[in-house]
Structures are given as structure tokens and as C-alpha cells.
């Protein structure tokens, strides 16, 4: 493949992130997806793109294709339009719960889960026993739900592609630690499909993979979910799925038979937690 110059890559990343819903994506991830996209093109098309003017049709077409790829990769359930602009900088501990509740209620990835968080975490720990460490992959704002835990884990690591959400979580963890000195929280930007990265992470009691399989598998079977499930260094991996359609109707068959077959084939035990709009497979590795 022809060499993509740093100048052209920087230019393309800036053009792609001009769209509001993509502006907080990590530059390295966008660059990686650009490389993947170009590898699928002919040498002739790649050369034409690398030398094209930003006003040319091939340049505009490539930008459009890359944005479409990023939207699929970044998530089907993400929407930051209704998320309030809240900061945890210089936040008194007494204000944490109020701010967290407002954020969770107004964010698409957590709004339908807010009233059930206490039930979820109580049910989870009846299965796993005490949880001292958590790894949250594709976390969104889910780590804010720490306020609903009866017994706070000692360590919580969260990874996502949104620089905006990771910055907010960093502030939250710092504020939360002031109230809970024994707690250690870490939030960082990273592509969770990077298997080598997952394998070198510290072992944890529980890992969360909430509503991520559709994004990971891209309607191409379930090999990517299986690969990530095997790579995650955790005793339990909690994988969740929506049980309502995008229009809000209850699914007639909310359980995922493929997930159950996968666990059986890999000889992983699993338990199920069912809430109103979401089903959770608690997989013991």
C-alpha cells in the first residue's frame, strides 16, 4: 500500500471529526480505521486518494466511507446530544450523587438502566461474591454508577474511545476517591478490540461488556465477541443485551441462544440476570 503521509492523515482525521458525533473520538483510533479502510481499496484508488484535493470526489467519498465505518465501530447506542455539560472538577463529595444521577438519566447508554442499578449490582454479587476489582470495556458513562454499589470495589479500570467521556470519568474518579480514600479508579482511551492490549491488563474479579456485542461483531457472526471474551483477564465477564427493540417494543425472544451455545462450547458456566430492558449474562471463565 502506498505510504500515507502524516500531513494527509492529520488532515483526514480533522475532516472526519468535523461531524459533531465523531469529534470526541481518539485520533489514533480514527487513524487506525483509515488504514483499515484504505487496505480494502485498489492501489490505483489509494494513490488517487493520497494525491487528491480535499475538494475532489474521491477525497469526499473516502471521508464519507470512513465516517460510516466509525459510526458502526463506535456504537449503535451512542448519542451525546442530550448529555448535560457537567464537570466533576472541584466537586464537593456531597454533590457527586446529584450530578451523577443527572448524567445517567440523560445519557442514552445508561438512562434505561438508572433505576435498576442497585438491583443489578446486588444480583451480580450474589453470583460472584464480593467484587474487589472491575474492568469496564466500552464503558461510556457506566462507571458513574459506582454510587449505587453497597460495597465499593477497591479498583475500577474503564476504557472507551470517547476522549470527552474519559475526561469526565477521570474527574469523577478523582472526586470519588476523595470521599473513598481506599478506592483507585483509572479511565483511559483505548480500542477494546486490541487483543494484545486486553491480554496485558491486570487480572480483575469482574469485567463489564455492556451492549457491545452488536458493535464488535458488525453482523459478521460472533468471532470477535468470542475472541475478546477469551482475552479478557477476569474471573467473570458480564455481557449485556437490550431486550427491547429500537422502537421500544419488548422482544419476543430476549435471550441470546448464540451466547449460550458459545459458553457451552467454551465450557464457561453462566448465570442470567434479567431486568426490564436488558439481559445480562454473567459468564464464569
Protein Blocks (a to p, Z undefined) as FASTA:
>chain_A
ZZddfklmmmmmmmmmmpmklmmpcfklmmmmmmmmmmmpcfklmmmmmmpcfkbmklmm
mmmmmmmmmmmmnopkbcfklpccddfehiafklmmmmmmmmmmmpfklmmmmmmmmmmm
mmmmmmnopafbdcdehkljmlmmmmmpfbdcfbdcdddfblklmmmmmmmmmmmmmmmm
mbccddddddfklmklmmmpccdfbdcdehklmmmnnonajklmmmmmmmpccfbdcddd
dfbdfkopacfblbafklmmmmmmnopacdddddfkbccddddZZ
